[in-house]
């Protein structure tokens, strides 16, 4: 893995440019993040429906400028995404640069809905499949970590639930290698309320920040609310440095006690008190899922 990562980081960016208007028929906008727009599109070369993600040029430049002093070049989202092969991670088919110098990714198109919507409505799809979806997301993150990446933005809006109520992790714009250089203090990126305390405090970080964000997401999937009062202001965010999280068992009295305990440990303020790996956290969740199926 380390040799592969070194090779990836040393590669030069792709320079062939693609005329998006000539290559794709843009059907409808299906998503917009803080740094990109995603279209349902038809690839006129293959006649297949795909998801076309176009990164905002200026915002991407600003993000990449944070890493210019790094010894090893930060890989682009496309370079990372194209390597990921997992049933619960969206499949990237191609990446490149447009004639306007925008980075783009061509991905499988997933008919589904955002996990953030299911968190809000708490419908039968969520209630019936919640624990299985939590395990699937954990398996996607576990695979991601084995490839030696830190995701840095695990949250419901970056997860799609398909028509079979199966999850797909979809966004890799803030990903960095899990190496000492990229673990160094100072790079505070992500979605504020899902940020681990060490990230907020600009301390050294590692893959345990993803475990924290995963635990926040799991909490929300059960409780329909966050472990701390929500908000994007600094005052709201620092609450999960200084205040203990809400007790999930009080908010959801019928939750499996083992599942609640697993999630609450993932929310630990000190990373050394958290689950140290996704594999450790997943083991009791898988057991709880198997138990629920046998009942």
C-alpha angles and dihedrals in degrees: 000000000000092000090049091050092049090051092049094049092049095051119108116240116263111264103189107110126214128211099226094194092054097041101043139038106219107218105176142335109258102174146001126198130185091272107025151031123229123207135191099231143169116234101224090202094061102015088231125136111241141167110252115200118194117190120220106253100218096039091049091051091051092051094047091047088068089068101042092107093055116116090224118048114248108245117239123248090255094052090052098041096050090061096054115102112172133123092237098046121078111254116241113210102184142349136194148124128292125227085259090058093251117142114237139186128203110210139173110276112241120203102215148084137272117268087230088066092052090048089056099045098036090202129168092278089060097041095046097044104026100110093043090051090049090054091046091052090047090052091051091052092044090054090046091053092048087059085058099249134131111216098200096189110061106156138127095267089061092056127078123200111211129212091275091055089250121138132238124192105221116176131068102162096120098039119133132180116268093241131125093255093056094040091061118121122267109051103110106179133142139067106320103229092048094051117117116238093249089055093050090049090050093240127144111295138197139167091305089080086068090050089054093049090047090053091051089051092049091048090052093048089060103033103033086226139073125261088246132030107287128240143115097237120107089243091057094046097050089059090082089056095052106025130060115244121258114269107260092204091059092051094044107028095179096053117122104265093223092053091049091050092050093051094045092052088053088059094058113141093221111061090217088063092051128083103286096215137019089240091061092049094045097053097074091038091055089049091051091049092051090048092051091052092052095050 
